[in-house]
Amino acid sequence: MSDPIRILHVIGIMNRGGAETMVMNYYRNIDRSKVQFDFLVHRQERGAYDDEIEAMGGRIYRMCPIYPQNFSKYKKMLKVFFDEHPEYKILHSHMSELGCYAFIEAQKRGIKIKICHAHNAPCGFDSKTLMRNYFKIKIRPYVSHMFVCGQASGMWLFGEKNTSKFIQVNNAIDSLKYKNNPTYSNEVKEELGVTRNQLVVGHIGRFNTQKNHEFLIDIFSQVHKLNPDSVLVLVGNGILENRIKEKVKSLSLESNVLFLGTRDDINRVVQCFDVFLFPSLFEGLGIVLIEAQAAGVPCLTSKKVVAKEACITDILEYYPLNESPLNWAKKALELAARPKRNTTDEIINAGFDIKSNAQWLEEFYINEYNKNYKD
């Protein structure tokens, strides 16, 4: 039996973020006797998924973070890495424009399959915008395949003129694992000390600017005024977590906001939500929206900011970010009053179940490898 084709995934760190979770969903469901995933990460510390990756036969290689002060060092490390690992013929980068240096080095080595995967659609202007715009233009000539989670993410990274080259790759999940389950809901509520009749508002996401936690807390403050028997459950961690905790304290909501940190049982936790709030400032798609819909939880997310491809059932609604926290709260309570239901068939029919998507990706890798490297 021949060895599997090894795919080098280029990514920041394998923690429980959206892109990382998507990669793991595919990794768990491909035939690893044919295709194996390895990871070029950019942190020295271990990620949340590292143990599972290694248990499935994946290899993890560590680089320095891609910060401007590290660019020279990073390029040297890449040269050494590719010198030592000529076996990689397919790169699949999830680092947006920051995959540029890896692609340039791969091109020098004659690597023909260089997949750049667009996971986000940043908007607005900040200190990183000029650098990001420079690298997203610089990377385009080196990309052989343009993967997108939605049109907006592809437009941002690859440009409008390349829309015909976009390859839609859904942020697929194991839909049966997330199927609406009242037993899980009651179990999780009991674990969290939440009564069965309390209203549970949920959010899953890193504590960073993109996820807009400040506004989320303002919304929940209004929800709590309208319904004092309510709690907010926050799943995730990040650099802004302490700041958000301080805001919660300033609003005297400590006993009504639960910080769960990162969890490896999202499929259970999401079951206890009565409504899922996701007021992000920008998103490529938001895999947690797919997970929440799969659990039958009504979702409220940012209009014109979160990709339209995220709406795969009628239980997700978009709402303008310029609306007041009070109006967001009223809308959230309206959605929370709706009963949860089984959406499994809708998830599968929309093309977001992992089984068929993993088979497609596996065949894509094999076909491209054979086309480019076999006589």
LUMVEXGU-594462 format. One line per 8 residues: for each residue x, y, z of N, C-alpha, C. Coordinates in steps of 0.001 Angstrom, whole numbers, plus 500000, padded with zeros to 6 digits. Layout:
<pts>
X:Y:Z:X:Y:Z:X:Y:Z ~ ...
</pts>
This chain:
<pts>
500843:498804:500000:500000:500000:500000:500874:501241:500000 ~ 500595:502203:499123:501416:503401:499024:501153:504324:500201 ~ 502132:505177:500493:501982:506143:501574:500949:507203:501199 ~ 500290:507789:502186:499310:508839:501876:499985:510106:501375 ~ 499256:510903:500628:499723:512228:500232:499669:513113:501467 ~ 500774:513741:501788:500820:514595:502984:500588:516052:502575 ~ 499586:516655:503190:499207:518038:502912:499767:518915:504018 ~ 500492:519952:503672:501026:520869:504673:500064:522038:504862
499382:522056:506004:498484:523154:506334:499271:524244:507056 ~ 499207:525440:506544:499920:526581:507107:498908:527404:507904 ~ 499161:527569:509209:498138:528154:510090:498823:528759:511311 ~ 498129:529601:512038:498737:530284:513177:499045:529345:514320 ~ 498007:528819:514958:498137:527858:516039:496839:527062:516061 ~ 496923:525779:516353:495741:524923:516269:494935:524957:517563 ~ 494391:526132:517855:493449:526300:518947:492025:526210:518405 ~ 491038:526399:519276:489650:526152:518893:488995:527375:518268
489599:527916:517227:488984:528990:516467:488189:528437:515295 ~ 487553:529340:514527:486686:528901:513444:487406:528150:512336 ~ 488500:528726:511810:489233:528071:510727:489857:526766:511206 ~ 490387:526784:512421:491026:525600:512966:490015:524467:513174 ~ 488854:524821:513671:487802:523825:513875:487343:523237:512548 ~ 487238:524097:511531:486861:523613:510204:487888:522606:509680 ~ 489173:522945:509811:490226:522039:509346:490141:520702:510073 ~ 489907:520740:511377:489815:519502:512143:488596:518679:511739
487495:519340:511432:486320:518605:510967:486637:517812:509703 ~ 487352:518447:508779:487747:517742:507554:488766:516645:507864 ~ 489718:516958:508711:490782:516013:509035:490222:514721:509631 ~ 489244:514854:510525:488653:513677:511170:487894:512794:510181 ~ 487480:513368:509061:486567:512646:508166:487167:512246:506824 ~ 488414:512616:506552:489057:512136:505335:489590:510721:505576 ~ 489914:510035:504500:490549:508722:504588:492042:508963:504766 ~ 492530:508828:505998:493921:509178:506286:494920:508150:505770
494421:507046:505207:495323:506130:504520:495670:506666:503128 ~ 494869:507633:502648:495099:508239:501329:495647:509659:501426 ~ 495147:510413:502409:495542:511817:502570:495802:512080:504045 ~ 496957:512636:504356:497315:512932:505748:497607:514433:505885 ~ 497205:515007:506995:497431:516430:507249:498629:516610:508176 ~ 499517:517544:507820:500566:518032:508701:500389:519541:508841 ~ 501044:520129:509847:500755:521518:510175:502029:522324:510405 ~ 502130:523441:509695:503190:524415:509923:502550:525553:510718
502835:525591:512034:502197:526571:512908:503188:527662:513298 ~ 502659:528739:513862:503482:529919:514098:503484:530357:515558 ~ 503472:529363:516424:503617:529579:517866:504421:528418:518428 ~ 505189:528699:519475:505978:527649:520101:505137:526823:521078 ~ 504119:527445:521673:503289:526713:522622:502361:525754:521887 ~ 501928:524729:522581:501036:523741:521989:499630:524303:521865 ~ 498931:523877:520815:497562:524284:520595:496591:523259:521165 ~ 495335:523669:521261:494306:522810:521861:494101:521508:521088
494350:521544:519764:494117:520362:518936:495376:519518:518711 ~ 496507:519932:519284:497774:519256:518969:497770:517776:519336 ~ 497243:517454:520500:497224:516044:520916:496420:515197:519931 ~ 495268:515704:519526:494421:514955:518589:495106:514812:517232 ~ 495755:515877:516774:496469:515827:515494:497520:514723:515515 ~ 498326:514707:516560:499399:513720:516652:498838:512301:516793 ~ 497712:512178:517490:497088:510852:517630:496597:510318:516292 ~ 496249:511231:515356:495781:510814:514035:496922:510700:513030
498156:510879:513503:499305:510696:512627:499831:511968:511996 ~ 499306:513117:512407:499766:514384:511850:501056:514857:512499 ~ 501833:515585:511737:503087:516158:512237:502910:517660:512399 ~ 503535:518224:513411:503414:519653:513691:504810:520261:513702 ~ 504998:521276:512872:506269:521989:512796:506052:523424:513283 ~ 506998:523958:514045:506808:525263:514673:507749:526326:514104 ~ 507128:527469:513782:507866:528625:513288:507679:529779:514265 ~ 508415:530858:514059:508192:532055:514868:506928:532770:514379
506310:533603:515211:505147:534372:514752:505518:535282:513581 ~ 504543:535530:512698:504804:536400:511540:504490:537843:511934 ~ 505425:538458:512661:505332:539868:513010:506343:540631:512159 ~ 506109:541901:511863:507072:542653:511033:508500:542565:511537 ~ 508685:542589:512863:510041:542524:513403:510682:541157:513197 ~ 509855:540154:512815:510369:538791:512606:510508:538416:511136 ~ 510165:539315:510229:510113:538936:508813:511423:538322:508322 ~ 512527:538933:508633:513830:538429:508161:514113:537037:508744
513900:536907:510039:514099:535614:510709:513158:534559:510141 ~ 511916:534961:509906:510904:534023:509429:511263:533484:508044 ~ 511710:534355:507161:512066:533913:505811:513231:532925:505848 ~ 514176:533143:506751:515286:532200:506899:514791:530849:507413 ~ 513866:530900:508374:513312:529654:508919:512553:528873:507847 ~ 511843:529585:506986:511117:528920:505902:512081:528216:504949 ~ 513167:528868:504616:514147:528249:503711:514695:526955:504307 ~ 515021:527001:505591:515541:525816:506263:514475:524718:506276
513227:525110:506574:512155:524123:506626:511992:523416:505285 ~ 511908:524157:504199:511688:523529:502893:512916:522762:502417 ~ 514114:523171:502862:515313:522378:502578:515205:521000:503230 ~ 514677:520995:504449:514619:519755:505221:513393:518903:504887 ~ 512409:519496:504212:511160:518766:503943:510729:518911:502478 ~ 511495:518296:501588:511130:518359:500165:509933:517473:499823 ~ 509412:516725:500806:508310:515796:500530:506981:516496:500285 ~ 506864:517757:500679:505565:518424:500552:505356:518983:499146
504278:518530:498528:503930:518956:497175:502627:519750:497136 ~ 501946:519809:498287:500701:520575:498372:500737:521410:499638 ~ 500594:522729:499479:500444:523641:500605:499001:524124:500648 ~ 498449:524156:501832:497083:524668:502025:497165:525676:503170 ~ 497152:526946:502834:497342:527995:503837:496013:528578:504286 ~ 495920:528791:505604:494728:529384:506214:495079:530729:506858 ~ 496163:531316:506432:496661:532532:507064:496405:533780:506239 ~ 495468:533666:505301:495121:534818:504475:496388:535359:503808
496553:536683:503820:497684:537300:503117:499023:536951:503762 ~ 499018:536525:505024:500276:536229:505713:500902:534911:505265 ~ 500217:534183:504423:500825:532997:503833:501773:533326:502694 ~ 501928:534585:502402:502699:535029:501225:504114:534471:501204 ~ 504855:534599:502301:506246:534163:502299:506370:532647:502099 ~ 505456:531886:502669:505491:530429:502479:505242:530079:501017 ~ 504323:530795:500366:504025:530535:498961:505195:530921:498063 ~ 505852:532018:498377:507014:532443:497580:508115:531385:497663
508375:530896:498864:509407:529874:499037:508994:528575:498352 ~ 507702:528240:498443:507214:527025:497786:507368:527117:496274 ~ 507104:528288:495728:507245:528474:494273:508694:528283:493841 ~ 509627:528771:494635:511049:528601:494317:511415:527120:494260 ~ 510711:526306:495070:511018:524878:495139:510226:524071:494123 ~ 509469:524742:493283:508720:524033:492247:507459:523360:492743 ~ 506977:523762:493907:505715:523212:494418:504573:523834:493625 ~ 503776:522996:492988:502768:523489:492039:501399:523761:492661
501089:523061:493748:499754:523183:494336:499846:524024:495600 ~ 499429:525270:495488:499515:526229:496589:498112:526819:496797 ~ 497405:526263:497773:496018:526641:498035:495983:527735:499091 ~ 495373:528841:498761:495168:529909:499732:493678:529925:500078 ~ 493377:529808:501355:491999:529655:501811:491548:530936:502510 ~ 490573:531634:501931:490057:532879:502497:488978:532568:503524 ~ 489247:532923:504767:488316:532633:505857:487630:533881:506408 ~ 488081:535068:505996:487560:536276:506618:487435:537403:505608
486631:538385:505972:486443:539560:505115:486560:540811:505971 ~ 487796:541205:506354:487960:542361:507228:487372:543627:506611 ~ 486875:544497:507471:486371:545782:506994:486871:546867:507937 ~ 486778:548109:507492:487277:549205:508301:488764:549418:508084 ~ 489335:550340:508840:490749:550696:508699:491374:550707:510081 ~ 492510:550006:510213:493256:550061:511468:494741:550049:511150 ~ 495551:549866:512176:497000:549948:512005:497552:548862:511093 ~ 496809:547767:510899:497294:546663:510071:496822:546740:508619
495936:547680:508313:495283:547673:507005:496259:547818:505852 ~ 497175:548765:505931:498100:549010:504821:498968:547777:504556 ~ 499463:547165:505635:500293:545969:505466:499472:544830:504879 ~ 498242:544660:505360:497394:543582:504857:497099:543781:503369 ~ 496809:545020:502985:496525:545292:501579:497747:545020:500704 ~ 498938:545345:501203:500165:545089:500455:500356:543591:500226 ~ 500216:542790:501294:500485:541360:501173:499383:540621:500417 ~ 498139:541078:500492:497099:540347:499769:497247:540534:498260
497812:541648:497833:498101:541842:496405:499353:541051:496019 ~ 500338:541057:496913:501597:540371:496640:501426:538865:496531 ~ 500475:538301:497292:500341:536838:497337:499664:536270:496096 ~ 498828:537057:495435:497957:536520:494377:498685:535790:493249 ~ 499820:536285:492752:500487:535561:491647:501013:534177:492029 ~ 501159:533942:493323:501740:532675:493766:500684:531623:494096 ~ 499415:531995:494064:498333:531098:494456:497886:530270:493258 ~ 497817:528955:493437:497327:528101:492344:495829:527847:492458
495308:527832:493686:493886:527570:493917:493357:528521:494988 ~ 492226:529148:494704:491628:530131:495608:490395:529534:496269 ~ 490562:529085:497518:489458:528539:498292:488781:529678:499058 ~ 487459:529647:499131:486729:530681:499867:485631:530032:500707 ~ 485356:530619:501869:484221:530164:502666:482954:530899:502252 ~ 483139:532021:501562:482032:532821:501050:482573:533843:500072 ~ 481717:534405:499264:482167:535345:498236:482854:536568:498827 ~ 482358:537079:499948:482937:538291:500527:484388:538079:500942
484686:536927:501535:486064:536651:501950:486975:536543:500734 ~ 486473:535923:499667:487271:535794:498449:487507:537129:497775 ~ 486474:537962:497743:486607:539290:497129:487663:540106:497856 ~ 487653:540001:499202:488622:540785:499956:490048:540321:499683 ~ 490283:539025:499714:491650:538510:499613:492154:538440:498176 ~ 491303:538025:497256:491757:537752:495890:491339:538800:494867 ~ 490377:539631:495200:489951:540685:494278:488819:540257:493363 ~ 488053:541236:492938:486864:540976:492126:487199:540308:490800
488328:540648:490216:488667:540096:488898:488921:538589:488938 ~ 489098:538042:490143:489381:536604:490260:488176:535776:490710 ~ 486984:536374:490720:485818:535657:491238:485554:534343:490489 ~ 485879:534299:489220:485637:533072:488443:486547:531926:488892 ~ 487604:532254:489638:488552:531237:490106:488224:530731:491506 ~ 487258:531347:492152:486949:530952:493527:486420:529516:493577 ~ 486870:528779:494568:486370:527428:494833:485713:527453:496214 ~ 484395:527305:496234:483654:527342:497488:483921:526071:498291
484401:526256:499509:484637:525140:500426:483842:525445:501693 ~ 482793:524698:501910:481896:525000:503020:482525:524690:504372 ~ 482198:525530:505357:482614:525274:506740:481719:524177:507307 ~ 481969:522973:506871:481064:521858:507132:481253:521289:508540 ~ 480180:520706:509063:480182:520137:510408:479541:518749:510375 ~ 479695:518030:511462:479004:516750:511631:477594:517078:512116 ~ 476656:517164:511198:475322:517660:511531:474608:516804:512566 ~ 474811:515501:512532:474149:514628:513504:474658:514880:514919
475922:515255:515041:476515:515534:516344:475862:516750:516998 ~ 475361:517673:516170:474765:518916:516676:473236:518884:516704 ~ 472655:517776:516324:471198:517669:516255:470543:518099:517565 ~ 469456:518866:517449:468732:519364:518613:468468:518253:519622 ~ 468925:518492:520871:468881:517446:521884:468511:518053:523239 ~ 467235:518006:523632:466800:518576:524918:467522:517972:526121 ~ 467928:516718:526023:468644:516083:527135:469961:516792:527392 ~ 470728:517057:526315:471972:517813:526453:471696:519178:527068
470635:519838:526592:470304:521176:527090:470118:521169:528598 ~ 469350:520221:529091:469086:520141:530530:470348:519780:531311 ~ 471158:518877:530750:472402:518490:531420:473345:519682:531559 ~ 473516:520430:530472:474438:521570:530494:473936:522651:531441 ~ 472648:522922:531412:472095:523924:532335:472373:523533:533780 ~ 472200:522259:534082:472463:521797:535445:473932:521966:535802 ~ 474820:521648:534862:476253:521803:535098:476625:523256:535356 ~ 475946:524166:534682:476261:525594:534793:475509:526284:535928
474636:525555:536575:473854:526161:537643:472750:527056:537134 ~ 472277:526758:535935:471192:527532:535313:469905:526735:535431 ~ 468827:527390:535840:467559:526666:535942:466984:526431:534562 ~ 466114:525426:534458:465565:525052:533154:464717:526163:532536 ~ 464155:527021:533386:463266:528063:532872:463985:529375:532574 ~ 465253:529482:532935:465979:530713:532660:466242:530863:531165 ~ 466215:532110:530709:466548:532411:529319:468057:532419:529163 ~ 468565:531636:528221:470013:531553:527996:470356:532179:526647
471118:533260:526712:471667:533898:525522:473082:533385:525362 ~ 473451:532941:524171:474765:532338:523983:475620:533047:522952 ~ 476930:532936:523140:477902:533423:522150:479135:532543:522224 ~ 479707:532236:521058:480945:531461:520964:481909:532236:520083 ~ 483093:532536:520608:484071:533258:519787:485213:533798:520616 ~ 486339:534019:519972:487504:534595:520637:487177:535989:521161 ~ 487810:536329:522261:487663:537681:522799:488643:538598:522066 ~ 488234:539034:520898:489025:540003:520143:488085:541038:519534
488655:542057:518940:487861:543176:518435:486808:542718:517443 ~ 487167:541783:516573:486267:541313:515514:484927:540842:516057 ~ 484945:540154:517202:483721:539534:517724:482802:540521:518440 ~ 483288:541732:518705:482417:542815:519166:481757:542511:520508 ~ 482540:542005:521452:481998:541655:522762:481457:542862:523539 ~ 482087:544017:523349:481603:545219:524046:480130:545466:523724 ~ 479807:545411:522441:478427:545616:522008:477541:544464:522484 ~ 478081:543263:522467:477340:542094:522930:476905:542268:524388
477804:542767:525218:477465:542990:526627:476402:544089:526759 ~ 476504:545123:525930:475474:546169:525942:474101:545591:525578 ~ 474088:544698:524593:472823:544061:524202:472277:543234:525365 ~ 473153:542428:525965:472661:541581:527054:472199:542408:528245 ~ 472839:543520:528503:472398:544396:529587:470938:544795:529382 ~ 470577:545071:528117:469190:545418:527803:468278:544193:527883 ~ 468777:543046:527430:468009:541806:527562:467670:541560:529027 ~ 468666:541758:529898:468476:541479:531321:467479:542449:531964
467456:543665:531481:466471:544622:531995:465060:544207:531581 ~ 464939:543688:530370:463627:543256:529886:463219:541909:530474 ~ 464207:541070:530758:463947:539748:531336:465030:539460:532371 ~ 464776:539823:533642:465793:539630:534686:466182:538174:534911 ~ 465332:537243:534499:465642:535819:534659:466367:535299:533422 ~ 467496:535942:533118:468265:535607:531918:469746:535546:532248 ~ 470475:534738:531491:471927:534637:531638:472571:534691:530258 ~ 473803:535145:530248:474611:535158:529025:475744:534167:529199
475888:533241:528264:476956:532238:528293:477964:532573:527208 ~ 479214:532815:527612:480283:533176:526680:481303:532050:526621 ~ 481530:531519:525437:482498:530446:525234:483672:531001:524427 ~ 484879:530795:524919:486065:531277:524216:487008:531976:525178 ~ 488165:532351:524659:489103:533158:525438:489786:534121:524481 ~ 490701:534924:524988:491375:535877:524115:491866:537100:524867 ~ 492536:537975:524152:493241:539098:524774:492305:540111:525421 ~ 491045:540161:525008:490116:541147:525563:489233:540570:526677
489500:539351:527099:488617:538707:528073:488541:539489:529389 ~ 489694:539908:529921:489679:540642:531186:488949:541981:531058 ~ 489127:542618:529931:488421:543888:529692:486910:543680:529691 ~ 486457:542605:529080:485020:542314:529046:484517:541957:530436 ~ 485320:541233:531200:484927:540918:532574:484766:542185:533402 ~ 485644:543153:533173:485528:544427:533890:484244:545157:533501 ~ 483894:545097:532232:482659:545744:531788:481450:545072:532428 ~ 481461:543751:532460:480369:543008:533093:480232:543420:534557
481375:543549:535237:481371:543944:536645:480820:545353:536817 ~ 481198:546249:535905:480736:547645:536001:479233:547760:535832 ~ 478625:546773:535155:477176:546771:534936:476444:545891:535957 ~ 477212:545399:536952:476651:544551:538011:475951:543312:537447 ~ 476582:542704:536441:476009:541528:535792:476820:540259:536053 ~ 477735:540303:537054:478639:539166:537257:477894:537849:537456 ~ 476789:537892:538165:476074:536643:538442:475218:536191:537277 ~ 475162:536994:536226:474320:536664:535072:475112:536447:533791
476436:536555:533868:477290:536308:532701:478289:535224:533065 ~ 478251:534129:532326:479114:532983:532595:480222:532910:531549 ~ 481476:532926:531999:482634:532800:531123:483117:531354:531198 ~ 482929:530603:530120:483246:529176:530136:484646:528857:529626 ~ 485340:529847:529044:486630:529545:528434:486445:528707:527184 ~ 487512:528051:526747:487396:527180:525578:486784:525851:525997 ~ 486019:525254:525100:485353:523980:525387:485575:523021:524225 ~ 485627:521731:524553:485730:520725:523504:484396:520009:523298
483319:520572:523891:481992:519972:523745:480967:521019:523286 ~ 481364:521787:522276:480478:522834:521758:479128:522247:521341 ~ 479145:521041:520806:477890:520412:520368:476912:520223:521524 ~ 477420:520094:522761:476559:520011:523944:476180:521390:524451 ~ 477180:522256:524594:476941:523572:525191:475910:524368:524399 ~ 476009:524330:523069:475107:525123:522235:473653:524707:522418 ~ 473434:523489:522886:472069:522996:523059:471297:523773:524131 ~ 471995:524373:525084:471306:525069:526171:470942:526506:525802
471392:526986:524639:471087:528361:524241:469629:528473:523773 ~ 468983:529559:524173:467660:529871:523637:467767:530783:522422 ~ 468844:531549:522375:469129:532387:521206:470638:532566:521136 ~ 471167:532607:519926:472603:532758:519701:472848:534150:519129 ~ 473619:534966:519859:473933:536329:519416:475336:536361:518825 ~ 475464:536981:517660:476751:536998:516956:476920:538337:516228 ~ 477130:539437:516993:477191:540777:516387:478592:541171:515913 ~ 479236:540297:515157:480617:540533:514722:480739:541781:513863
481928:542387:513923:482226:543545:513075:482548:543107:511652 ~ 483078:541903:511506:483294:541307:510181:483441:539803:510357 ~ 483123:539059:509303:483235:537596:509313:483393:537101:507885 ~ 484137:535994:507725:484132:535314:506442:482837:534529:506300 ~ 482520:533764:507330:481253:533026:507372:480819:532834:508824 ~ 481657:532237:509644:481306:531998:511036:480781:530597:511238 ~ 481689:529631:511430:481276:528232:511550:480353:528024:512739 ~ 480486:528872:513771:479617:528710:514940:478161:528994:514595
477924:529801:513571:476545:530027:513123:475962:528759:512500 ~ 476798:528003:511813:476345:526733:511243:476049:525757:512373 ~ 476920:525728:513374:476729:524824:514505:475445:525161:515269 ~ 475212:526453:515505:474011:526868:516234:472746:526521:515455 ~ 472776:526765:514147:471613:526406:513332:471388:524893:513338 ~ 472470:524131:513315:472349:522673:513335:471713:522180:514629 ~ 471885:522960:515702:471276:522620:516989:469859:523175:517111 ~ 469395:523846:516067:468043:524376:516077:467884:525659:516875
468996:526326:517203:468957:527535:518025:468748:528765:517140 ~ 467746:529597:517409:467569:530840:516642:468812:531717:516756 ~ 469233:532317:515638:470472:533091:515586:470197:534518:515132 ~ 470892:535458:515747:470816:536863:515349:472235:537352:515116 ~ 472509:537827:513888:473872:538216:513538:473878:539490:512709 ~ 475068:539996:512450:475248:541322:511843:474896:541355:510364 ~ 474035:542270:510010:473621:542448:508614:474728:543130:507819 ~ 474906:542688:506579:475898:543237:505643:477336:543033:506109
477525:542267:507161:478860:542030:507710:479179:540539:507701 ~ 478243:539737:508173:478393:538280:508146:477906:537778:506791 ~ 478668:536880:506194:478380:536397:504836:476972:535830:504719 ~ 476343:536124:503590:474989:535603:503339:474976:534088:503273 ~ 476131:533480:502944:476209:532019:502866:475998:531355:504228 ~ 476095:532145:505309:475886:531577:506642:474425:531254:506912 ~ 473531:531855:506158:472096:531655:506379:471631:530436:505598 ~ 471573:529293:506274:471198:528057:505589:469884:527496:506123
469288:528200:507088:467951:527855:507576:467198:529157:507824 ~ 465899:529043:508106:465122:530251:508383:465166:530648:509860 ~ 466023:529994:510659:466140:530377:512063:467283:531369:512294 ~ 467974:531750:511232:469004:532792:511334:468459:534081:510734 ~ 468649:535183:511454:468241:536486:510950:469396:537472:511086 ~ 469461:538407:510134:470463:539460:510140:469855:540744:510698 ~ 470689:541536:511379:470203:542775:511990:471312:543816:511901 ~ 470969:545077:511623:472004:546106:511415:472794:546423:512686
474080:546575:512539:474919:546921:513681:474665:548333:514185 ~ 474103:549197:513338:473837:550562:513789:472538:550694:514575 ~ 471816:549575:514730:470658:549585:515620:471129:549609:517082 ~ 470304:550146:517968:470678:550293:519372:470731:548935:520071 ~ 471490:548849:521179:471475:547614:521970:470064:547222:522405 ~ 469222:548206:522701:467847:547901:523107:467085:547215:521985 ~ 467228:547708:520760:466528:547075:519635:467073:545687:519347 ~ 468383:545517:519492:468969:544179:519358:468389:543246:520427
468260:543766:521630:467731:542951:522726:466290:542533:522460 ~ 465487:543467:521991:464085:543148:521695:463994:542090:520598 ~ 464859:542232:519574:464859:541249:518487:465322:539890:519001 ~ 466335:539881:519870:466841:538621:520414:465767:537916:521233 ~ 465017:538660:522016:463951:538072:522825:462819:537535:521947 ~ 462579:538228:520847:461570:537745:519898:461974:536392:519331 ~ 463255:536262:518960:463744:534988:518417:463771:533899:519487 ~ 464150:534278:520703:464261:533296:521778:462915:532681:522135
461849:533388:521830:460512:532874:522132:460077:531772:521176 ~ 460809:531627:520080:460458:530596:519104:460998:529240:519562 ~ 460254:528188:519395:460739:526864:519810:461875:526377:518916 ~ 462830:525696:519530:463911:525086:518759:463374:523863:518020 ~ 464023:523528:516898:463529:522407:516101:464686:521660:515459 ~ 464390:520515:514886:465392:519697:514218:465667:520253:512822 ~ 466903:520639:512565:467277:521221:511269:468263:520346:510504 ~ 468466:519118:510958:469512:518262:510375:469375:518124:508863
468191:517854:508373:468004:517680:506934:468353:518949:506172 ~ 468038:520100:506754:468346:521366:506090:469857:521594:505998 ~ 470571:521243:507059:472033:521376:507059:472636:520498:505965 ~ 472166:519263:505891:472678:518321:504882:472334:518805:503474 ~ 471087:519214:503272:470648:519659:501939:471346:520939:501488 ~ 471761:521744:502451:472476:522985:502109:473938:522727:501776 ~ 474405:521488:501957:475784:521137:501618:476779:521400:502734 ~ 476302:521436:503986:477191:521739:505103:477451:520545:506011
477094:519353:505576:477446:518169:506360:478850:517715:505966 ~ 479645:517326:506954:481061:517081:506736:481354:515847:505887 ~ 480500:514845:505913:480834:513574:505247:481113:513776:503758 ~ 480168:514380:503049:480344:514560:501603:481408:515607:501301 ~ 481512:516631:502141:482523:517670:501914:483932:517132:502086 ~ 484133:516276:503083:485456:515687:503300:485843:514778:502138 ~ 484880:514060:501617:485155:513198:500460:485553:514047:499243 ~ 484853:515184:499077:485205:516074:497967:486633:516587:498111
486995:517046:499313:488325:517609:499513:489399:516544:499323 ~ 489154:515371:499835:490090:514258:499658:490335:513995:498171 ~ 489270:513926:497391:489396:513688:495955:490082:514851:495257 ~ 489825:516065:495732:490481:517237:495144:491997:517124:495307 ~ 492452:516861:496512:493890:516728:496749:494495:515636:495862 ~ 493861:514488:495825:494400:513356:495066:494433:513662:493576 ~ 493357:514227:493058:493293:514532:491623:494326:515579:491229 ~ 494467:516620:492046:495453:517667:491734:496872:517128:491830
497121:516281:492811:498445:515689:492953:498771:514832:491712 ~ 497839:513988:491317:498061:513128:490160:498233:513931:488886 ~ 497468:514985:488743:497526:515818:487551:498866:516552:487453 ~ 499416:516964:488576:500619:517793:488563:501922:517032:488748 ~ 501834:515837:489348:503081:515158:489705:503209:513742:489148 ~ 502147:513192:488593:502231:511860:488015:502337:511967:486498 ~ 503170:511107:485917:503313:511078:484453:502053:510493:483818
</pts>
